[in-house]
Amino acid sequence: MTTTAVRTVALPSGDLIPALGMGTWHMGEDPLRRDTEITALRLGLDLGLTLVDTAEMYGDGLTEELVGEALAGRRDEAFLVSKVMPHHATRGGTVAACTASLHRLRTDHLDLYLLHWRGRVPLAETLAGFADLLRDGRIRQWGVSNFDTDDMIELMSLPGGDAVQVDQVLYNLMRRGIEYDLLPWCAGVGIPVMAYSPVEQGLLLGHPAVRGVAERHGVSAAQVALAWVLRLDLVNAIPKAGTPKHVHEDRAAAALRLTPADLRELNLAFPPPDHKVPLEMH
Ligand SMILES: NC(=O)c1ccc[n+]([C@@H]2O[C@H](COP(=O)([O-])OP(=O)(O)OC[C@H]3O[C@@H](n4cnc5c(N)ncnc54)[C@H](OP(=O)(O)O)[C@@H]3O)[C@@H](O)[C@H]2O)c1
């Protein structure tokens, strides 16, 4: 299944990102897993999973350090995403947080810098920080994470707010709330959704409905959960795989096409929302 190219998702900027990337939360926290995690990330690059998602929050910087090591000598192959924590996201704080991230990541720029979630700092302040970083080339573009529809509308109404490239949110079979309004709204304005925790941190893997579909296709439950998220053109997914085996498996999911019968079965087990569900987050 791995021979099919990973499809791409177009950002408003015109950049094309792979629909399947790699998450990194908790990587670098356990010294015993470090070598395997670095091998997994490098394998992912080899296989076309070239979007790497990290954050200053992960492991208090340990994860960014591990990503920096994994990308050493290969930085140009990756579309590198990191995030600023809300309490750092003043104008000066955003610039300082990004500078520290760049140091840990051993690079001079990020391809995409996200506000991790909305805090008390006015959005205009964070936008001013992003503008400073854009001006001196430390970030190529910026986006947000964990923004619900009303947050997105407010953001877009601010000067420069319409330069947002992506909303990274929790989306998987168990967390379908965004299908009611956020996803259609993003589709309407052409802002891609980056789906985090696409296998619900492993919880989906034992679900009988997911396993049933997986058995029919002769694939794993993780692959079904990923293929389900990837069925939408506007969505990209960033599963975290800490072992080469899981990277190979996740990569192969990019070639898996679920049938209408599969989707019907999954809809019965995980009904789509019929009312507004406030955005959930991990
Ligand atoms: N913006 C935000 O607020 C936010 C929040 C949460 C996550 N994220 C980002 O999204 C990424 C993904 O989300 P997540 O880490 O929360 O959860 P996830 O990707 O849904 O699940 C990760 C878990 O699934 C396992 N896994 C991956 N592929 C597998 C496979 N083929 N077979 C069996 N198990 C498999 C991993 O195990 P192994 O580690 O053993 O491979 C890990 O335990 C994060 O790493 C992070 O970069 C962002």
The ligand as an SDF file (V2000), in Angstrom:
LIG
                    3D

 48 52  0  0  0  0  0  0  0  0999 V2000
   -2.6940   21.3830   19.2480 N   0  0  0  0  0  0  0  0  0  0  0  0
   -2.9730   20.6430   20.2920 C   0  0  0  0  0  0  0  0  0  0  0  0
   -3.5370   21.0970   21.3010 O   0  0  0  0  0  0  0  0  0  0  0  0
   -2.6090   19.1780   20.2610 C   0  0  0  0  0  0  0  0  0  0  0  0
   -3.1330   18.3020   21.2160 C   0  0  0  0  0  0  0  0  0  0  0  0
   -2.8050   16.9410   21.1340 C   0  0  0  0  0  0  0  0  0  0  0  0
   -1.9550   16.5250   20.1390 C   0  0  0  0  0  0  0  0  0  0  0  0
   -1.4080   17.4000   19.2300 N   0  0  0  0  0  0  0  0  0  0  0  0
   -0.4730   16.9510   18.1660 C   0  0  0  0  0  0  0  0  0  0  0  0
   -1.0680   15.8720   17.4660 O   0  0  0  0  0  0  0  0  0  0  0  0
   -0.2220   14.7280   17.5500 C   0  0  0  0  0  0  0  0  0  0  0  0
   -1.0320   13.4440   17.5520 C   0  0  0  0  0  0  0  0  0  0  0  0
   -1.9060   13.3860   18.6420 O   0  0  0  0  0  0  0  0  0  0  0  0
   -1.6460   12.4830   19.9290 P   0  0  0  0  0  0  0  0  0  0  0  0
   -0.2130   12.1880   20.0800 O   0  0  0  0  0  0  0  0  0  0  0  0
   -2.3630   13.1570   21.0560 O   0  0  0  0  0  0  0  0  0  0  0  0
   -2.4850   11.1680   19.6520 O   0  0  0  0  0  0  0  0  0  0  0  0
   -2.6210   10.1150   18.4580 P   0  0  0  0  0  0  0  0  0  0  0  0
   -1.7360   10.4350   17.3240 O   0  0  0  0  0  0  0  0  0  0  0  0
   -4.0780    9.9550   18.2230 O   0  0  0  0  0  0  0  0  0  0  0  0
   -2.1370    8.7870   19.1800 O   0  0  0  0  0  0  0  0  0  0  0  0
   -0.8160    8.5220   19.5080 C   0  0  0  0  0  0  0  0  0  0  0  0
   -0.7590    7.1100   20.0670 C   0  0  0  0  0  0  0  0  0  0  0  0
   -1.1510    6.1980   19.0280 O   0  0  0  0  0  0  0  0  0  0  0  0
   -0.1670    5.1980   18.9030 C   0  0  0  0  0  0  0  0  0  0  0  0
   -0.0670    4.8140   17.4920 N   0  0  0  0  0  0  0  0  0  0  0  0
    0.2850    5.5760   16.4360 C   0  0  0  0  0  0  0  0  0  0  0  0
    0.2530    4.8500   15.2890 N   0  0  0  0  0  0  0  0  0  0  0  0
   -0.1140    3.5940   15.6620 C   0  0  0  0  0  0  0  0  0  0  0  0
   -0.3250    2.3830   14.9620 C   0  0  0  0  0  0  0  0  0  0  0  0
   -0.1640    2.3270   13.6210 N   0  0  0  0  0  0  0  0  0  0  0  0
   -0.7040    1.2890   15.6530 N   0  0  0  0  0  0  0  0  0  0  0  0
   -0.8880    1.3460   16.9920 C   0  0  0  0  0  0  0  0  0  0  0  0
   -0.7120    2.4540   17.7120 N   0  0  0  0  0  0  0  0  0  0  0  0
   -0.3250    3.5760   17.0580 C   0  0  0  0  0  0  0  0  0  0  0  0
    1.1200    5.7910   19.4150 C   0  0  0  0  0  0  0  0  0  0  0  0
    1.9340    4.7560   19.9310 O   0  0  0  0  0  0  0  0  0  0  0  0
    3.5460    4.7820   19.8090 P   0  0  0  0  0  0  0  0  0  0  0  0
    3.9820    6.0780   20.4020 O   0  0  0  0  0  0  0  0  0  0  0  0
    3.9600    3.5750   20.5470 O   0  0  0  0  0  0  0  0  0  0  0  0
    3.8580    4.6930   18.3360 O   0  0  0  0  0  0  0  0  0  0  0  0
    0.6220    6.7000   20.5300 C   0  0  0  0  0  0  0  0  0  0  0  0
    0.4640    5.9780   21.7220 O   0  0  0  0  0  0  0  0  0  0  0  0
    0.5690   14.9700   18.8350 C   0  0  0  0  0  0  0  0  0  0  0  0
    1.6940   14.1310   18.9380 O   0  0  0  0  0  0  0  0  0  0  0  0
    0.8530   16.4280   18.7060 C   0  0  0  0  0  0  0  0  0  0  0  0
    1.9170   16.6680   17.8010 O   0  0  0  0  0  0  0  0  0  0  0  0
   -1.7640   18.7130   19.2670 C   0  0  0  0  0  0  0  0  0  0  0  0
  1  2  1  0
  2  3  2  0
  2  4  1  0
  4  5  1  0
  4 48  2  0
  5  6  2  0
  6  7  1  0
  7  8  2  0
  8  9  1  0
  8 48  1  0
  9 10  1  0
  9 46  1  0
 10 11  1  0
 11 12  1  0
 11 44  1  0
 12 13  1  0
 13 14  1  0
 14 15  2  0
 14 16  1  0
 14 17  1  0
 17 18  1  0
 18 19  2  0
 18 20  1  0
 18 21  1  0
 21 22  1  0
 22 23  1  0
 23 24  1  0
 23 42  1  0
 24 25  1  0
 25 26  1  0
 25 36  1  0
 26 27  1  0
 26 35  1  0
 27 28  2  0
 28 29  1  0
 29 30  1  0
 29 35  2  0
 30 31  1  0
 30 32  2  0
 32 33  1  0
 33 34  2  0
 34 35  1  0
 36 37  1  0
 36 42  1  0
 37 38  1  0
 38 39  2  0
 38 40  1  0
 38 41  1  0
 42 43  1  0
 44 45  1  0
 44 46  1  0
 46 47  1  0
M  CHG  2   8   1  16  -1
M  END
$$$$
